[in-house]
Amino acid sequence: MKKLRGGWRKRWCNIAASARWYWQFHAVRWPMAKIIAAALGGEVDVVLVRKLRAPGNPEFAIGSVDESGWTYLGDYAGRVAGSSQYIEAEKETQLKVMRERRASYTPVRPPLDPAGRIVIVVDDGLATGSTMIAALRALRAKHPQKLICAVPVAPPDTLAKVEPYADEVVCLSAPDYFSAVGQFYQSFPQVSDEEVIELLGETE
């Protein structure tokens, strides 16, 4: 894992001069991925994954699922979920959401092919790391040349969980005290589906 501060843009731009970049974002962090890709001359697409929500606490992830149905579960998932039936029902709920979003986000083309390309997966930060792990695993199956996770902030234990799924993890800050990603932002609004659809249209 590399913690980069000043000079990160210069480093990545030097690499970009000799490689084809392919940026993907997961969840709904499109604006940041689009800005970074524009700076490095890369293409942008969306990789859809969803957190599996804890009962009574939808912000807490007990795991995640990708579009293929592959599921990652935290080692605490069974205890928090209470039953395998809850986990399976939550998985089906999130698969339905992803099918609907795929139909809305890229209705007239398939996802870009990451095979043989340098792929960077961008998020606004990691808490449990569940959705990032699902995104990295989904892309690894498509044989990229190199797979990079890029985030501004994450707790050290989460970075340790994510590292085996990526060739490189770039994180600007890994504070020991970490409650939620939002605590590190002055403003932390959600990006709407309409904004994502509009921005995807601009890249086609």
VOLOTI-356372 format. One record per residue: residue in one letter; x, y, z of N, C-alpha, C, O, CB in turn. Coordinates in steps of 0.05 Angstrom, whole numbers, plus 5000, padded with zeros to 4 digits. Glycine has a CB too. Layout:
BEGIN
AXYZXYZXYZXYZXYZ
...
***
This chain:
BEGIN
M501749765000500050005000501850255000503750265015498150005024
K501150444984502650684982500950924991498750964982503650734953
K502051075010500751315020502051555006504351615012500851335051
L500651674988501751894973500652164982498252184988501251854943
R502252364983501252624990501952814966500952774944502552735017
G503653014970504353184948505753024926507352834932506153404957
G505253094901506552964879505152724867506152604848509252884887
W502752654878501352424868500552464839500652274823498852364884
R499752704831498752754804501152724784500752614763497553034802
K503452824792505752804774506452504770507052424748508152954785
R506452354791507152074790505251924771506151774753507151944817
W502651954775500751814758500751914730500451754711497951844770
C501252164725501352264698503752154683503652094659501552574697
N506052114697508351994684507651704675508451624653510751984703
I506251554692505451284684503551294661503651124643504251134708
A501651484662499551494642500751544614499451464594497651714648
A503051664612504251724586504851464570505151474546506751884590
S505251244585506050994571504050774575504750544570508750904581
A501550834582499650624587496850714581496250954581499750524616
R495150524574492250594570490850574596490850364609490950404548
W489650784604488250794630485350744627484050824607488751064644
Y484250614646481350554646480350594674481050424692480850264635
W478850794679477950864706475150754711473350784694478051164710
Q474750634733472050554741471550664769473350684786471650244739
F468950714774468250794801466050604810464650484794467251094802
H465850564836463650404846462050574865462750794872464650144860
A459750464874457750614889456950854871456250804847458950724916
V457051104881456151324864458251554866457451784872453351424872
R460751494862462851694865463851774837466251794833465151594882
W461951824819462651894792464252154788466252144775460251904775
P463352384800464752634794467752614799469352714783463652854811
M468652494821471552484827472952314806475152384797471952374855
A471852084799473051914779473352054752475352034739471451654775
K471252204745471252354720473452574720474852614700468552484715
I473752714742475752924744478552804742480252914728475453074771
I479052584756481752464756482352344728484552384718481952244777
A480452214716480852104690481452314669483152284652478351944681
A480052544671480552764653483452864656484652934636478552994657
A484452874680487152974685489252784673491352874665487553004715
L488552524673490452324663489952224635491352054625490552094682
G487852314623487152234596486151944594486751804575489552254579
G484651864614483551594615480651584608479251794606483951474642
E479651344603476751294599475451234626476751144645476251064579
V472851274627471451234652468951054647467551084627470551494665
D468450874666466050714665465250654694466550734713466450454648
V463050514696461950454723462150144728461449994710459050554726
V463050074751462849794760460849794783461149934803465649674769
L458749644780456549644799456949424820457149194814453849604785
V456949514845456949334868455149454889454749704888459849284879
R454149304907452449404928453149284954453949054957449449334921
K452949454975453349345002451049175010448749225002453849585022
L451548985027449448835040449048965068450848965084450148525043
R446649065072446149235095445549075120444148865119443849425089
A446549165142445949035168443049085176441949305170447749135190
P441748895188438948935197438749175216440249195236437848685211
G436949365210436549595227438749805226438550015239436349505255
N440749765209442949955207443949955178446049845172445249895226
P442450075159443150055131445750175123446750125101440950185115
E446950345140449550465133451850275139454050325129449850725148
F451350065154453449885162453449645143451349505141453149795191
A455649585130455849365111456649105125458649105139457749435088
I455148895121455948635130457348485108458448265112453548475141
G457248595084458548475061457848625036456948865038457748185058
S458148505013457548634987457048424966457648194969459848824979
V455848514944455248334922455748484895455248724893452248234923
D456848344875457248464849455048374830453248224837460048394838
E455248474805453048414786452748114779450648024772453548564761
S454947974782454847684776453547524798452847284794457647574770
G453147644821452147504844454247414864453547304885450547274835
W456847454857458947384876458647554901458147794899461747424863
T458947424924458447554949460847544967462147344970456047434963
Y461547774979463547794999462147845026460448025028465648014993
L462847695046461747725073463947785093465947645093460047485081
G463547985110465348025132465247795151463347655153464748295146
D467347765167467447545186465347575208464947385224470247515198
Y464147805210462047855230459247835218457347865233462448135242
A459047775192456447795178454347615191452047695195456847725149
G455047365196453047175206451947265233449547235239454246905209
R453747365250452947455277451147695275449147705290455447515294
V451847885258450248135256447648085241445548185250451848345242
A447647925220445247875204443247705219440847745216446047745178
G444247525235442447355250441547095236440946895249440047505257
S441547095209440846855195441746865166442147085155437746815196
S442146635154442946625126440646715108441046805086443746335118
Q438146675118435846765102435847065099435147165077433246675116
Y436547215119436747505117438847585096438347755079437447635144
I441147455097443347525078442447465050442947625032445847355085
E441147245045440247165018438147365008438247444985439146885017
A436347445025434247635017435447915011434648044992432147665039
E437347995027438748255022440348244996440348434981440548325046
K441548014991443047984966441148014942441848154923444447704965
E438847884942436947904920435948194917435448284894434647714925
T435548334939434648604938436748774923436048944906434148724966
Q439248744930441348904918441948824889442648994873443948884934
L441648574882441848494854439748624837440248704814441748184852
K437348644848435148784833435849074828435449184806432548754848
V436949204849437749484846439849514824439749704808438849604873
M441849334823443949354803442849304775443749434756446149154810
R441049114772439849074746438449324736438649394712437948834746
E437049454753435649694746437549924739437150074720433749784768
R439749944755441650154749443250104724443850294709443550184773
R443949854719445349794694443649864670444649984650446149494693
A441049804671439249874649439050174645438750264623436549754654
S439250324667439150614665441750744658441850934642438150734691
Y444050644669446650764665447750724637448650914624448550664686
T447650474628448850414602446850254585447350014579451550264605
P444650374577442550224563443250144534442149954524440050384562
V445150284521445650234493448450124487449250094464445250494477
R449950064508452549944504453349764527452349804549454750164500
P455049574523456049404544458249564560459249764550457249134534
P458949474584461149594598463749584582464049404566461549464626
L465449774586468149774573469649524582469449434605469750024579
D471249414564472749174570475449254583477049384570473249014544
P475949164608478449234621480749054615482949094625477949244651
A480348844598482448644593484948784582484848934563481448434574
G487248724594489848824585490349114590492249234580490048784556
R488649244606488949524611489549584641488949414658486349674603
I490649814647491049894674488350004684487350204673493350104677
V487249894705484649964715484950084743486249974760482749724716
I483850324747483950454773481050474784479350594770485350734772
V480550364807477850384819477950594840479550584859477050104831
V476250794837476251034854473851034873471550974864476251294837
D474251104897472051144916472751384934475051464935471450894933
D470751494948471251724965472451654991473251825007468651874969
G472651394997473851295022472851025028470750935017473251495045
L474150875045473350605053472750605082474150715099475550405046
A470550465089469850415117470450125123472550055133466850485124
T468549945116469149655119470649545095471949335098466549505122
G470549685073471949585049470449385033471449285013474649475056
S468049315041466549095028465949144999466348974982463949045043
T464949394993464249444965466749464947466649384924462549694963
M468849574958471349584942472349304936473349254914473449754957
I472249124955473148854951471548724928472648594911472948684976
A468848764929467148654908467848774881467948624861464248694915
A468349034880469049164855471649064844471849004820469149464858
L473649034861476248944852476148654843477348574823478348964875
R474648494857474348214849472948184822473748024805472848054870
A470848344818469348344793471148414769470948294748466948524794
L472848614773474648704752476948514748477848474725475648984758
R477948394769480248204767479447974749481047864734481048104795
A476947894750476047664734476047734704475847554687473147594742
K476347984697476348074669479248124659479548234637474648324665
H481248044675484048034666485248304659486348334636484347854643
P485148504676486548754671489548714673490548524685485648974691
Q491048894660493948884662494848944691496648814701495349074642
K493649144702494249214730491649334742490149474729496549424731
L491249264768488849354782489649514806491049414824487049104790
I488649764807489449954828486950054842484950124830491050194816
C487050054868485050174885486050454894488250474904484349994910
A484450664889485250934896483151064914480851104905485751094871
V483851134938482051264956483451484972485951464976480751054976
P482051684982483351894998483751815027485651905040481752144997
V481951635038482151575066480951305072479051225059480651795083
A482151165091481150905100482650825125484850905129481550685078
P481350665143482750575167484750355160484450215140480750465187
P486950335175489050145169488049855166489049715149491150165190
D486249765184485349485182483849435157483949205146483749425207
T482249625147480849595122482749575099482349405081478849815118
L484749745098486749735077488149455076488649355054488849955081
A488649345099489849075100488048865087488948675075490448995129
K485348895091483448705079483348745048482948545034480648745091
V483548995039483249045011485748974995485548894971482549345007
E488149005007490648974992490848714976491948724954492848995011
P489948484986490348244970488748244944489248074926489448004986
Y486748414941485048414917486048604896484948614874482248494925
A488148764901489148964882492148924879493548814896488549254892
D493149014856496049014852497349244867499749234874496749034822
E495849454871496849694885494449834898492349854887498349884866
V494949934923492950094937494150364943496250384955492049954963
V492850574933493750844938491850974957489451004950494051004911
C492751054980491051185000492551425012494851395021490350975023
L491351655012492651895021492851915051494752035061491152135011
S490951795066491051815095489751565107487651475098489552065105
A491051455127490051215141490051265171491751155185491750965134
P488151425180488151495209487351265227485751095219486251735213
D488551255250487751045270484951085280483550895284489751045293
Y484151335284481351395292479651425268480051625253481251645311
F477751245264476051255240473351175248472850945257477251075217
S471351355245468651295251466951245226465551045223467351515267
A467251425206465751405181467251575160468651765168462751495184
V466851515135468151665114467351955115469052135110467551545086
G464852015120463852285120465152465140465052715137460952275126
Q466452365161467652535181470052685170470952885181468552375205
F471052595147473452725135472652925113474453025099475252515124
Y470052985110469153165089467553395102466053345121467453025068
Q467953635092466253855101463453835089461553905102467554125092
S463353725065460753675051460853395039462753325026460153895029
F458753235044458852955035456152885023454852705033459552765059
P455253015001452652954989452752704972454952624963451753194972
Q450552574969450252344952449952444923448852664918447852164960
V450852284904450552344876448052194866447851954870453152264859
S446252334852443852214843444252044818446152084804441752434838
D442351864814442451704789442351884765443751824745440151504788
E440752094766440552274743443252404736443852434713438452494749
E444752474757447452594752449252394739450752454721448652694778
V449152144748450951934737450251884708452051864691450651674753
I447651864702446751824674447652044656448652004634443651794673
E447452294666448252524650451252514644452152564622447552784664
L452852454665455752454662456652224645458552254629457052444689
L455351994647456051764630455451844601457051764583454451514638
G453251984596452652064569454752244557455252244533449952204568
E455952414574458052594565460552454556462152564540458752794587
T461052214567463552074561463251894536465351794527464351904584
E460851854526460451674504461051804477460851684456457651564504
***
